[in-house]
Structures are given as structure tokens and as C-alpha cells.
Amino acid sequence: MTDRDNWIKTLIATLLLAPAIMVASSAYAEIWECVDRESGTKRYTNIKSEARGCHAMNFEPVSAAPARRPMQRTANFPSVDDDTQRQRDADRRRILDLELAQEEQLLDEAKKQLAQQEAVRNGSDRDYARLAGRLESYQDAVKLHEDNIANLKKEIGSTR
């Protein structure tokens, strides 16, 4: 291998390790407090070579993430047995199915009303512009019921 190849490998290794080194070094650093004896001014540094005659400040290292504790249930924490939960899930599914059937009926009615309103035209441009404004509420109703149906189907799909 040539010197150039070694140099490139060293550069790549340095670039790959640099973020890990920076994260590790930023988690904990020694800090020194330096007091000028003549003026009494204080300065702080984390560079050891500049810390001659200074005293170290002791700080606890900061952890990047808080430690996770396992969830503990208290003795009086309410719980449900499997049969009760299955019954509740079945009831929820039945209710969602009923709501879906109702929304589908409401969508059919809204589409019929929209079609009836679209059929009413007098022919002039001004009447057509007025019709478009009048149709907006009927179109919004259709869209609302379509969105409700989509959300109910999504909810039913996520049931157990």
C-alpha cells in the first residue's frame, strides 16, 4: 500500500469516528475555574493546557437519556379478564358496524339530494353561478359522509 492509500484510510476512519467521539466528549467534560489574582475576574475553560493554576469544578456527567424503569402496577390497579375484554371488543365492533351502515345510508341520501339539485337549472350563466353556490353545501355533505365511512372502515380494520 502506498502512503496515499494509508492517508485515505486514516481520513475515512477519522470521519467515521468523529461523530461518536464528539457525542462521547460532549456528555462529560472537565471544567476549570480560573481566577485572576490581580483583578479577581473569573474565567472558565475546558482546555487542560489553559488550566494551570485553576481548580477543577466537579460536575456529574449528564446522561443522554433518562433510565427507563419497568412499568409497575399497583395492587389496586384495575384490570379486566380476557372474557370481559373479548366481550367489550365484540360490542365495539358491533357499534362500529351499525355506525357504518348508518353513514352509508346517509351518504346515499346526500348523493340523491345532490343529484336533485344538480338537475335544477334555468340555463343562464348567472343562474348557473348561483347553482354552483347552492350545490356547495350538498357537495360538502357528500364529502363528510364519505370521510366518515373511510374513518369507520379504518377503525373497524384496527379492531381485534
N, C-alpha and C positions, 0 to 999 in steps of 0.2 A: 504494500500500500504506500501511496505517496503521502507527503506531508499535507498536501491539499485535501486528500481524502480523510485523513485524520482530523484536520481542521473542520471540515464539513460535518463529520460525525459528532465532534465535540460541540459545534454550534447547534446542531439539531437536538442533541441531548440536553443542552442548556436551555434551549427554547421550550422543550417539552417539560422540563422540571421546574422552570421558573415560576409558573403559577402555583404549583404545590409549595414551593419554598416561600413564596410571598404570603400565601394563606397561613402557613405554619408560623412564619415570623410575625405576622400581624396579630396572631392570637395572644402572644405574650412577648413583651419586650422589657428590658431593664431600663429604668428611668433614673437619672441622677439629677439632684437639685444642687445647683452651684450658686453660692452667694459671694458676691464681690465684697471683700473686706473693707475696702475704702468707701464705696458708695452705698453698700447694703442692698444693691439690686440683685434680684434673683433671676436665674435663667435655668432652663431645663433642657436636658439632652438625652438622647438615647444612643449616642455615639460614644463608645467606651474610650476612644483615644482623646476625646474632648472632655472627659470626666475627671481629670486629675484634680485632686483637692476637693472633689464633690462627694456628697454622701448619697448612697443608693436609697431610693424610695421603694418600699416593699408593697407591691400590688399583687393581688391574687389573679392568676390567669383567668381570662374570660372564656367560658366555653362557647362554642359556636351555636350549639342547640341545647335547649334545656333537656335534662334527663327525663325520659318517659317512664312513668310509673304505670304498672298494670292496673286496669280498672278493677276496683274492688266494690262489690255490692254489700250494702249494709244488710243486717239481718232482717230489717223490716221493709226492704225494697220490694215493691210489688212485682210479682211475676205471674205469668199465665201458662197453664199447662198446654200441651200440644193439641189436645182435642178442642179446647176453647179457642185457641188461635186458628185452627183449621175452620171452625165454625164462623169466626169473625171474618176470615178471608173469603169464605163462601158467601157470606152476607154482603160483603163489599163488592164482590164480583156481580152478584145478582142486582145490586143497586146500580152499578155502572152499566150493566146491560139494559136495565129499564131506562136510565137516562139517555143511553144511546138510541134506543127505539123512539123515545120522545123527541129527541133532537132531529132524527131522520124524518119524522112526521112534520115537525115544524119547518124543516128545510123544504120538504115537498110543498107545503102551503105557501112559503115565501116565494118559491120559484113560480107557482101558479099566479100569485098576485103580481109578480114582476112581469110575467108574460101578458097578463091582462092589461097592465098599464102601458106596456110597450105597444100593444095593439091599438091603443087610442092615439091617433094622430090626425091633425087637421090639415096638414100639408104645407103651411107657410114656414119660413125659416124661423120666425120669431116664436111660433108655437113649438117648433122642434127644439129650440133652445130652452124653452120653458119646460118641455117634456123631459129633457136631459136632467134638469134640476130636480124635477119631480121624481124621476126614476132613481136618483141617488140614494134616497132612504130605503127603497126596495132592494137595491143592489147591496147596500150595507147590511141589510137583514140577511140576505142570502149568504154573504161572506161570513157573517157572525156565526150562523148555523153550521157552515162548512168547517170553520175553525174549531167550533165546539166538538163536532164529530171527530175531527182529526185528533184533538186532545183526548177525547174519551177513548178512542181506539188505542192511542199510545198508552194511556193509563191501564186499559184492560190488558194490553200486551205485557205490562210490567207486573201484573198480579201473579201470585204463586199458583 
